[in-house]
Amino acid sequence: DTVIAVKVSTDGQLLAAASMDGTVSIYDAQMQQINLIEGPEECSWIDWHPSKAHFLAIGTAEGGLWLVEAAKNRCMAVMMGTGRPLRVGQWTPDGRLLVSGDEGGRVTVWSAKQAAATLVYDHPQAVE
């Protein structure tokens, strides 16, 4: 299906390519596919953890946020927001939090350790 995001891991050893069909292909430095992550109905963005660990955050069109250990295809957490598509997201530089924005104008700060939202900001012009 359509590839919507491509990111290289922080250490440069892996590449992730997310598709609208809900799969994320993981490739090594020689561009050999080493894993295929399946789960979300539709991926909307991906972001590698800022450390050398191969943790990947996957934002979904159904409003979920998946945390996976990419090389081992191990799901560490699935967190749900409002149900509106998560359109953007990124790890904080220290790797402790994730920040996402949804289609309705909500910004959510997520704790990876607690696997839960820690702060929610609704834009004054947010769509209901």
Disulfide bonds with the S-S distance in Angstrom:
none
